[in-house]
Amino acid sequence: MVEDCDIRTWYRLWGKRLSQTTPGLLIAALDRECQAAGGRLVRASTWSTTLSQHCLCGERVSKTLRDREHQCTACGLAGKRDLVSAALAAFVRFADVDDPKTAYLDTTSSRHAQIVFAQGLEGALRESTAPSQTTVRGAGHAAVPRQRRGTSAPRTAGRRSRATPDEPRPKRDHAGKPGHRPGRNPQLTSW
């Protein structure tokens, strides 16, 4: 299950920076993995699930985009916002799997899991897979690890000459503006 997001909006907001992470390629790779395992990739609406605004106990915990830590006042669960959202994604259910808008959060199941796995849950939601970094230039500046020669590609990617398979460029009308694409519902399009 992935959130049904419009990646085009991300490109308008973050441009070149986004091409370094290529979310469209990641989603396409996840789709292939799901099919290879005999399943399928389904998309859930962010409006109906609001994973980052909920706790496993079922309470709504409002956060701004800048807030990266989850702290529930109802049950006391604390953890990284994205890890809590990922845990909640396991409890998304659908009335119709082909319609992302029918997704909803099964809070009864998530609360049950919170009770059963209480002992190790908070530790798992606080852990990070990223290596520990110290800030080089002081507070407020992101620490970027130095690249060792020959170990991996540099962090800044060059320009792509074409769109990734999951992110086709919109057709343009004679004025150079994106035009209407027949047969496509823009609310359900995920590229």
Order of alpha helices (4+ residues) and beta strands (2+ residues): beta-alpha-alpha-alpha-beta-alpha-beta-beta-alpha-beta-beta-alpha-alpha
